[in-house]
């Protein structure tokens, strides 16, 4: 073990080959040996027939009788691309059965409920190995490791009803029949009850996907069959000891055995620094489309802990020797980390245990008996060594002592002494911190040098700036490289290889070649600037040199606010003044000219920093300033959040935050800042011509964006979600004011007050009802703003509703499907019931007051984080203007993404419904993502491979044609006002995301675990928050 912080980790990237592997070299345009192939003509014919039949059915069927709106048609002038879908074939002669599994600990054993995912997986492995019924199924058995089994052939005679099995748990370190070496006091026995719930009707699924789009959606078990197929596909990677599942349908090829030279190279090539590695993996999901079943397979990359000695990991993270100032950060870093201890007893027996780290020992906790109970003095006061209350003063193997009851008479013994007594080998590093692998009430102290980090553990925290940069280097790969990796390693991971027979055992085969689809290219809109001067985007970008804002305003009553060590460069005002003038904005010098200053404490001194920021913004309010240019010393989310809280919520002052280093190094950045100032003042930077907006320009239409931001993994339990709604206020579509509220934690559907109050089982205190996110009230606020600016209510309302993790194969509605984020197909009906209906009711009430006919409403779900990608096969439709690096640009090697404006609405889309994929932007590696608005970069995906947005029409009263909706949506992607680039989702959805993130900023201090001991639990009540909705009216 290195005593100098060596090995994997370190403080900076160590190699220029970071993330490279055998798939890195190759052509940028992906093709198979036989070249590009046309889409399946039979599928294309079936899709065209469906459109004809749908039009005939629509003429006879009222729209309200359809579950989802039918696709109105397809576009023309198509070209071909590959996509990361593979066609699946299912042998319907194979009989597949589904079983419900219940596992109960036996009361006469040492068994406990299997709440840990790893233990459940190990239990199922042992169950399959030991029980003859399961052995007889061979490879034809699969499970979700929760409560579902899928078998090929019957597991037992189901006419006998449920069957019980008695199973003894073995750890992964034990062999069958081997004496228990994991120090359990008795066998862990479980009763396993297996109940057959019926056949998996794959034949009915195939019948369903070949039916007409207007046919009744009467196959109620469709999603059950798809779930069964996902479980079967996951069976092969779950049997591979080098592959770990981390998240639903995500499988990572984790590098094991660091003594292997090739794997040491893998560690080096994937080192994120500071104790983390990047591990590549794949997402797989079974989907249905017109007349075929498909497997979506996409490359993934995530941060993991390396499988190394725990003490070495601690040295990498906190230095060698470990710096005391890093103790608390280190405790948070290893909290809940699973480790393996291997000890050789004096009797030469190997004792292997798996433990979970709770944290470090505090010195004031050190006098405990062997069972971990506090030792008391004769006067009944707690006996302690060290300083009571020194909560950041951790103990070592030398200093932590407890009473050894095994000694006669009992005596106090240190952890160091205990390990020598028990195992006959002295600790090499007794001065280092000892970890608690028990509980607060019953701690178990283990020296970290005796622990090995268990493999396959993803990191759940926030990456540092350097780690983010390194992760981007590893993960952000061009479409050619990603396609090669998916076709090679990806297919191998899920078992599409001659060596794997798991899929074959279930009668499933997967064509190893990516599906080919038809695509079309939508033209980019021209853009209008001052006095209707026109600019024409190229590759989703445009140059504004010599262009003045469409509606420029004057910047007055403003000043700088420097935070901490941040400084304003001497020439900043002159440079900024020129940028304002170039954009057409009037300008008045800042007052005071040299600005305000807030003296900050250290990076962890949140309370001091908060007071300083609050005082400075209060001083700006006294000076009647309308705008502050805030200069940030670093990219601190905590500081940024408090600036926005004090300025937006408490004082009503607009702020534009920038990093000092940007001002010092990037003069062009001042023009970007000018865009933000003009927008916040109420100006319009540019405009899409009306002829590219169709009905939005011809009729009065309010376009709405809705989003929900859930608490981050670092939030306290039960922290609330944030709901945001934005809408245009006029036909220019340049200003998008919004409404914002909190709602109960992780509720995706924006429920009405009545439903939420019933959920709370109590009325809220008077004056606090606004804390409940109410989509009806929010829509009413947007209608009032529209009426104030237009003196009439809109005839149409077009809603873009965020739908992260959208499962798009919807035609039958299920409300019992569990999802992690966003609106899934199982929540479509809930959106219609709990969001559309309250909106309709509010509209009916407000329009009646104005003696106006209620508006036509269309809802489009927008999925931003899905796994569909497209790969050009023809150079004519390739983006050759963007490069992964300056070196590639010098060599003339573009990324070769599809051209922006590429739309795909057939081949992989819904067989019953209306959806499309639109890539409106150009991918730029290293720019800011939606999750980190404080980076202040131009918006784009953090990926070399462009990711299309997925749009699903959930409800349609406006009656737009397919091509019209696609073109309107594409044009709205160019209406984002603070960048000269098209964004990846249409502007209303993008702005809704931003306003939700702003709400999370307001809450950050009050719901974050930052600075709190790991594992701390809180009695949290959202009604005690200082912000629940709206901002300062000033």
Secondary structure, 3 states (H helix, E strand, C coil): CCCCCCCCCCCCCCCCCCCCCCCCCCCCCCCCCCCCCCCCHHHHHHHHHHHHHHHHHHHHCCHHHCCCCCCCCCCCCCEEEEEEEEEEEECCCCCEEEEEEEEEECCCCCCCCCCCHHHHHHHHHHHHHHCHHHHCCCCCEEECCCCEEEEECCCCCHHHCCEEEEEECCCCCCCCCCCCCCCCCCCCEEEEEEEEEEECCHHHHHHHHCCCCCCCCCCCCHHHHHHHHHHHHHHHHHHCCCEEECCCCEEEECCCCCCCHHHHHHHHHCEEECCEEEEEEEEEEEEEECCEEEEEEEEEEEEEECCCEHHHHHHHHHCCCCCHHHHHHHHHHHCCCEEEEEEECCCCCEEEEEEECCEECEHHHCEEECCCCECECCCCCECCCCCCCCCCCECECCCCEEEECCCCCCEEEEHHHHHHHHHCCCCCCCCCEEEECCCCCCCCEEEHHHEEECCCCECCCCCCHHHHHHHHHHHCCCHHHHHHHHHHHHHHHCCCCCCCCHHHHCCEEEEEEEEEEEEEECCCCEEECHHHCEEECECCECCCCCCCCCECCEECCEEEEEECCCCCCCCHHHHHHHHHHHCCCEECCCCCCCCEEECCCCCCCHHHHHHHHHHHHHHHHHCCCCEEEEEECCCCHHHHHHHHHHHHHHHCCEEEEEEHHHHHHCCCHHHHHHHHHHHHHCCECCEECHHHCCHHHHCCEEEEEEEEECCCCCECCCCCEEEEEEECCCCCCCCCCEEEEEECCCCCCCCCHHHHHHHHCCCCCCCCHHHCCCHHHHHHHHHHHHHHHHCCCCCEEEEEEECCCCCCCCCCCCCCCCCCCCCCHHHHHHHHHHHHHHHHHHHHHHHHHCCCCCCEEEEEEEECCCCCCEEECCHHHEECCCCCCHHHHHHCCCCCEECCCEEECCCCCCCCCCEEEEECCCCCCCCECCCCHHHCCCECCCCCCCCCEEEEEEEECCCCCHHHHHHHHHHHCCCCCCCCECCCCCHHHHHHHHHHHHHHHHHHHHHECCCCCCCCCCCCCHHHCCCCECCCCC
